[in-house]
Amino acid sequence: MLRPLDRHATELLRALTLIVLLACGFAGLTSHVANASSLRHSPVVKAVQKARPSVVNIQGRKTVRAEQVDAIGGDPFRQVNGMGTGIIIDPRGYILTNYHVVENVEVIHVTLEDKRDYIGHFISHDPVSDLAIIRIDAGEPLTVIDMGTSNDLMPGESVIAVGNAFGYEHTVTCGIISALHREVQVSATQRYRDLIQTDASINPGNSGGPLLNIDGQMIGVNVAVRVGAQGIGFAIPVDEALDIAARLLSAERIEQRTHGVVGRSHWREGNSALLVTTLKPASPASQAGLQPGDVILEVDEQTVRRPLDFERAVLGVANDRPVVLKIDRDGHEQIVELRLSKMQAGDLFEQMAWQILGFRLTPIPSAEFRKLNTRYRGGLRITEVRTDSAAAAQGIRSGDVLVGMHVWETISPENVRYILNHDDLDRFQPVKFYIVRGQETLYGHLRLDTPQVPQVARQTQGRG
């Protein structure tokens, strides 16, 4: 016999129904969250997670020239808090960043992704490309960023910028490559060539940070943003940045030791290696039997894909130990032992001129110089100009004769060495130079790549 449910039974049934509904609902929610977790772990997330340990934050106080000075004699300089980003390019703590990030910074503070703080030491810089290398001593190997290439970039390709935007560490922004091969003037003294343009947000503090592709590989170094515009930022292509980093981190520059290898990245079977293009005469490389056309695959079992890999591998090797090279010569692999040597006085001068002036010099015999019919007493012939140097931008050519710099004659290498080692060299910047070309005497102003950080900062408006 059917009976109506009493109040207690009705409440019990409602409670059981609610429990079943909640269980079904939570089961559905759990399934949804599980699915969302796998979907949320997108290629962008994977790329950022891969790169984050290799991105550092840089901060410090710097001295800049005041825009306005009181008529009664105010301080022409002022202190500002600088910030930027860096990229770990060697496990020993070598970090690539923009020169304007660390220029004039009194104490460089570096913070890793795990919040550990270190003091950074200035190593070298190139003001023309606006790149610099600093180093920290972390006491353990650091994670090096995965270095991609910029020779296959495509407009419309997805990219990711990571950096210390406005002091917010490890800020991530996404966008696309808007254009390639841009030329940008950011100040009267700084022009960038062949930049990547992106609409990924790049803000003050992003400078020196990586621009990544969707695989988490660095394809550029963030450097500038168009003031007053939205979605127009710029990055130095990674191939150019790392070739410059190879010079900044070379054994010649850091340790005054030479190997004599001159090479470039070479693509073979889908991968890059180091193609030897020439050897310096009487150098350790030529004595070891290396030849132009050889492809260097490994140095001490470390894979070599570009000049920076080679320089990193030989940097810090003990003087009494040779490095072991695995090379490919005409399709056959060979082993070659290379022992670096200390640079001689002549080599040191050549390296100093090449790095600071941007060209190579050789003396001219007096009899030959007199044929130029000039009022100058002597000069040095320019035999080669570095393509990415300020000298090249000023129009200096191979064959020109350097006859003076600032207020001094340049008759001999000793004259140039005196000028480059002068305590007040930074105050002379940009340095006036005089050259003889044919029957003409020409002059211009050259901003030198001085080994020390200048005391007067350049304007940084418009940079990230």
C-alpha positions in Angstrom: 0.0 0.0 0.0 1.4 3.3 -1.1 1.8 6.0 1.5 2.9 9.6 1.2 6.4 10.3 2.3 6.6 11.9 5.7 8.6 15.1 6.2 11.7 13.2 7.5 11.8 10.9 4.5 11.3 13.8 2.0 14.2 15.7 3.5 16.3 12.5 3.4 15.5 12.0 -0.3 16.4 15.6 -1.1 19.7 15.3 0.6 20.6 12.1 -1.3 19.6 13.7 -4.6 21.8 16.7 -3.8 24.8 14.5 -2.9 24.4 12.6 -6.3 24.1 15.9 -8.2 27.2 17.4 -6.4 29.2 14.2 -7.1 28.3 14.3 -10.8 29.0 18.0 -10.9 32.4 17.7 -9.2 33.3 14.7 -11.5 32.5 16.9 -14.5 34.5 19.8 -13.0 37.5 17.6 -12.3 37.4 16.3 -15.8 37.2 19.9 -17.2 40.1 21.1 -15.0 42.2 18.2 -16.2 41.5 18.9 -19.8 42.1 22.7 -19.2 45.5 22.0 -17.6 46.8 20.2 -20.7 45.4 22.8 -23.0 46.8 25.7 -20.9 50.3 24.2 -21.2 50.5 25.9 -24.6 53.6 26.4 -26.8 54.0 29.9 -25.4 54.0 28.6 -21.8 56.6 25.9 -22.7 58.8 28.5 -24.5 58.7 30.9 -21.5 59.4 28.1 -19.0 62.4 27.0 -21.1 63.9 30.4 -21.3 63.2 31.9 -17.8 66.2 30.4 -16.0 68.5 32.1 -18.5 67.0 35.6 -18.2 68.3 37.9 -15.5 67.2 41.3 -14.2 69.7 44.2 -14.0 69.4 47.2 -11.8 71.7 50.0 -10.6 72.2 53.7 -10.2 73.8 55.6 -13.0 75.0 59.2 -13.7 73.3 61.0 -16.6 73.6 64.5 -17.9 70.8 66.8 -16.5 68.5 68.2 -19.2 68.3 71.5 -17.4 70.8 73.3 -15.2 70.1 76.2 -12.9 71.4 79.5 -14.1 73.3 80.0 -10.8 75.3 76.9 -11.4 73.4 73.6 -10.7 74.9 70.2 -11.0 75.1 69.2 -14.7 74.7 65.5 -13.8 72.0 63.7 -11.9 71.6 60.2 -10.4 68.9 57.9 -11.8 67.9 54.3 -11.2 68.6 52.2 -14.2 67.0 48.9 -15.1 67.3 46.3 -17.8 67.5 42.7 -18.7 70.3 40.3 -19.5 70.7 36.8 -21.1 73.0 34.1 -19.8 75.3 33.0 -22.7 77.8 30.9 -20.8 77.5 28.7 -17.8 80.4 30.5 -16.1 78.2 33.6 -15.6 78.8 35.6 -18.8 75.7 37.7 -19.5 74.8 39.6 -22.7 72.9 42.8 -22.4 72.6 46.2 -24.1 75.4 48.6 -23.4 73.0 51.4 -22.5 71.7 49.2 -19.7 75.1 49.1 -17.9 76.7 52.3 -19.2 77.8 54.5 -16.2 76.1 52.1 -13.7 78.2 52.4 -10.5 77.2 48.9 -9.1 75.5 46.4 -11.4 73.0 44.4 -9.4 72.0 41.1 -11.1 69.0 39.0 -10.0 68.5 35.4 -11.3 65.1 33.8 -11.9 65.3 32.1 -8.5 65.8 35.5 -6.8 69.5 35.1 -6.0 71.3 38.4 -6.2 74.9 39.0 -7.4 77.1 41.9 -8.3 77.9 42.0 -12.0 81.4 42.9 -13.3 81.7 44.8 -16.5 83.7 42.8 -19.1 83.5 44.5 -22.5 81.2 46.4 -24.8 80.6 47.6 -28.4 78.9 51.1 -28.5 78.1 50.9 -32.2 75.9 47.8 -31.8 74.9 48.8 -28.2 75.9 45.4 -26.8 77.9 44.6 -23.7 79.0 41.6 -21.6 79.0 41.4 -17.8 79.8 38.5 -15.5 78.6 37.2 -12.2 80.2 34.6 -10.0 77.3 32.2 -9.0 79.6 29.5 -7.8 77.9 26.9 -10.0 77.1 26.4 -13.7 74.2 28.6 -14.9 71.6 27.7 -17.5 72.5 29.0 -21.0 69.7 30.2 -23.2 68.8 28.1 -26.3 70.2 30.1 -29.2 68.3 30.1 -32.4 69.0 31.8 -35.7 67.6 34.9 -37.3 68.3 33.8 -40.9 65.0 32.2 -41.4 62.6 34.6 -39.7 59.2 35.3 -41.2 56.9 38.3 -40.9 53.8 37.2 -39.1 55.7 34.6 -37.1 54.8 34.4 -33.4 57.4 35.8 -30.9 57.7 36.3 -27.2 59.5 39.1 -25.3 60.8 38.4 -21.7 62.2 41.2 -19.6 62.3 43.5 -16.6 59.6 45.8 -17.9 59.3 48.9 -15.7 61.0 46.8 -13.0 58.4 44.0 -13.1 60.8 41.1 -13.4 60.3 38.4 -16.0 57.4 40.2 -17.7 56.2 38.1 -20.7 54.5 39.7 -23.7 53.5 38.1 -27.0 53.2 39.3 -30.6 54.4 38.7 -34.1 57.3 39.8 -36.3 55.9 42.9 -37.9 58.9 43.4 -40.3 62.6 42.7 -40.8 65.6 44.8 -41.7 64.4 48.0 -40.1 66.8 50.9 -39.6 66.1 53.0 -36.5 67.7 56.3 -35.2 67.1 56.7 -31.5 69.4 59.6 -30.7 71.9 61.9 -32.4 74.7 59.3 -31.7 72.9 56.0 -31.9 71.5 54.3 -35.0 70.5 50.7 -35.2 70.6 48.8 -38.5 68.8 45.6 -39.7 66.5 45.3 -36.7 63.5 43.0 -36.2 60.3 44.9 -35.7 57.7 43.3 -33.4 54.3 44.3 -31.9 55.2 42.3 -28.7 55.1 45.0 -26.0 58.7 46.2 -25.2 58.9 48.7 -22.4 61.7 50.5 -20.4 63.5 47.7 -18.6 63.1 45.2 -21.5 66.4 46.2 -23.1 68.9 43.4 -23.2 66.2 40.7 -22.8 65.5 37.9 -25.3 63.0 37.9 -28.1 62.0 34.2 -28.4 60.4 32.1 -31.1 57.6 29.7 -30.3 60.2 27.0 -29.7 61.7 29.0 -26.8 64.9 29.9 -28.8 66.4 33.3 -28.7 66.1 35.0 -32.1 66.8 38.6 -31.0 67.9 40.9 -28.3 65.3 43.5 -27.4 66.7 47.0 -27.7 64.2 49.8 -28.5 60.6 51.0 -28.7 59.1 53.7 -30.8 58.1 56.5 -28.4 54.5 57.6 -28.8 53.5 54.6 -30.8 51.8 51.4 -29.8 53.0 48.0 -30.7 56.3 49.1 -32.4 59.3 47.6 -30.7 62.7 46.4 -32.1 65.3 43.7 -31.5 68.8 43.0 -32.7 68.8 39.8 -34.8 70.4 37.0 -32.8 73.0 36.0 -35.5 74.4 39.6 -35.5 74.3 39.9 -31.7 76.1 36.6 -31.1 78.8 37.4 -33.7 79.5 40.6 -31.8 79.4 38.7 -28.5 82.1 36.4 -29.9 84.4 39.4 -30.3 83.5 40.8 -26.9 84.2 37.4 -25.3 87.2 36.4 -27.4 90.4 35.1 -25.8 92.3 37.9 -27.5 90.1 40.6 -25.8 89.7 38.9 -22.4 93.0 37.1 -21.9 95.4 38.6 -24.6 95.9 35.2 -26.0 95.5 34.3 -29.7 94.5 31.3 -31.7 94.4 32.8 -35.2 91.1 31.3 -36.4 88.8 33.6 -38.4 85.5 32.0 -39.3 81.7 32.3 -39.7 78.6 30.1 -39.2 78.1 27.6 -41.9 74.9 25.6 -42.5 75.4 21.9 -43.4 72.9 19.1 -43.3 70.3 21.3 -41.5 72.8 22.3 -38.7 75.3 25.1 -38.4 79.0 24.7 -37.7 82.1 27.0 -37.8 83.6 27.5 -41.3 87.2 28.6 -41.2 87.5 31.5 -43.7 91.1 32.5 -43.1 94.0 32.0 -40.7 96.2 34.7 -39.3 99.8 34.3 -40.5 102.2 32.5 -38.2 99.3 31.9 -35.7 98.8 28.8 -33.5 96.0 27.8 -35.9 98.2 27.8 -39.0 101.0 26.0 -37.1 98.5 23.4 -36.0 97.6 22.6 -39.6 94.2 24.1 -39.9 93.2 25.3 -43.4 90.7 27.7 -44.8 87.6 25.7 -45.7 87.9 23.4 -42.7 84.7 23.1 -40.7 85.1 23.0 -36.9 82.6 20.7 -35.4 83.8 20.4 -31.8 86.3 21.9 -29.4 87.1 19.6 -26.4 83.9 17.6 -27.2 81.8 20.8 -27.1 79.6 21.3 -30.1 80.5 24.4 -32.2 77.8 26.0 -34.2 79.0 29.6 -34.4 82.1 31.8 -33.6 80.7 32.4 -30.1 80.8 28.7 -29.3 84.4 28.5 -30.4 85.5 31.5 -28.3 83.6 30.2 -25.2 85.3 26.8 -25.6 88.9 28.2 -25.7 88.4 30.9 -23.1 90.0 30.0 -19.8 91.9 26.9 -21.0 95.2 26.5 -19.2 98.2 27.8 -21.1 100.0 24.5 -21.0 97.1 22.5 -22.4 96.1 22.2 -26.0 92.5 22.2 -27.1 91.3 19.3 -29.2 89.4 20.2 -32.4 87.2 17.9 -34.4 87.1 19.2 -37.9 85.6 18.2 -41.2 87.9 18.6 -44.2 86.5 17.6 -47.6 84.0 15.3 -46.0 86.5 13.5 -43.7 86.6 14.1 -40.0 90.0 14.8 -38.4 91.4 15.6 -35.0 93.7 18.7 -34.6 95.4 20.0 -31.5 95.5 23.7 -31.0 97.6 25.5 -28.4 96.8 29.2 -27.8 99.7 31.6 -27.4 100.2 35.0 -25.6 99.8 38.0 -27.9 103.0 39.8 -28.8 103.3 43.6 -28.6 102.5 44.0 -32.3 99.5 41.7 -32.0 98.2 43.7 -29.0 98.4 46.9 -31.0 96.6 45.3 -33.9 93.9 43.9 -31.6 93.5 47.3 -29.8 93.2 49.2 -33.1 90.7 46.6 -34.5 88.5 46.6 -31.4 88.6 50.3 -30.5 89.1 52.1 -33.8 87.4 49.5 -36.0 90.3 49.2 -38.5 93.7 47.7 -39.0 96.8 49.9 -39.4 100.3 49.3 -40.9 103.3 51.7 -41.0 104.2 53.5 -44.2 107.9 53.9 -45.2 109.0 57.5 -45.2 109.9 57.5 -48.9 106.4 56.1 -49.8 104.7 58.7 -47.6 106.5 61.6 -49.2 104.9 60.7 -52.5 101.5 61.7 -51.1 102.7 65.4 -51.2 101.0 66.3 -47.9 102.1 68.7 -45.2 101.9 65.9 -42.6 105.1 64.3 -41.5 103.9 60.7 -41.6 100.9 58.4 -41.2 99.6 54.8 -40.9 97.8 53.0 -43.8 94.4 51.5 -43.1 94.4 48.0 -44.5 91.0 46.8 -43.4 87.8 48.3 -41.9 85.4 46.4 -39.7 82.0 46.4 -41.4 80.0 47.0 -38.3 82.2 49.7 -36.9 81.8 53.4 -36.4 84.7 53.9 -38.7 82.8 52.2 -41.5 79.8 54.3 -40.8 82.0 57.4 -41.1 83.1 56.3 -44.6 86.7 55.4 -43.7 88.1 53.0 -46.3 90.9 50.5 -46.8 93.8 52.4 -48.3 93.2 55.7 -46.4 96.1 57.0 -44.5 95.5 58.0 -40.9 97.6 61.1 -40.2 96.1 62.5 -37.0 93.7 62.0 -34.1 92.5 64.8 -31.8 95.6 67.1 -31.4 98.2 64.4 -32.1 99.9 63.1 -35.2 99.7 59.4 -35.9 103.1 58.7 -37.5 103.8 55.4 -35.7 101.9 52.7 -33.8 103.3 54.2 -30.6 101.5 57.5 -31.3 98.1 55.6 -31.7 98.8 53.5 -28.6 99.5 56.7 -26.6 96.2 58.2 -27.7 94.1 55.0 -27.0 95.7 54.6 -23.6 95.2 58.3 -22.6 93.5 58.8 -19.3 91.2 61.5 -20.7 90.3 59.7 -23.9 86.6 59.5 -22.9 86.5 63.3 -22.6 87.7 63.6 -26.2 84.7 61.6 -27.5 83.8 61.7 -30.3 87.5 61.9 -31.4 88.3 64.0 -34.4 90.4 62.2 -37.0 92.3 63.2 -40.1 93.0 61.0 -43.1 94.7 61.4 -46.5 92.9 59.9 -49.5 94.6 60.5 -52.8 95.3 64.2 -52.9 92.7 65.1 -50.4 92.9 65.5 -46.6 89.6 64.6 -45.0 88.4 64.7 -41.4 85.5 63.4 -39.3 84.5 62.4 -35.8 84.8 58.9 -34.5 83.1 57.5 -31.4 85.6 55.0 -30.1 84.8 51.6 -28.5 86.8 52.4 -25.4 87.5 49.5 -23.0 86.3 51.4 -20.0 82.8 52.7 -19.4 82.6 56.4 -20.2 81.8 58.9 -17.5 79.1 60.7 -19.4 76.0 58.7 -20.4 74.3 58.9 -23.8 70.6 59.7 -24.0 68.5 56.5 -23.7 65.1 57.9 -24.6 63.3 55.6 -26.8 65.1 52.4 -25.7 63.5 49.6 -23.8 
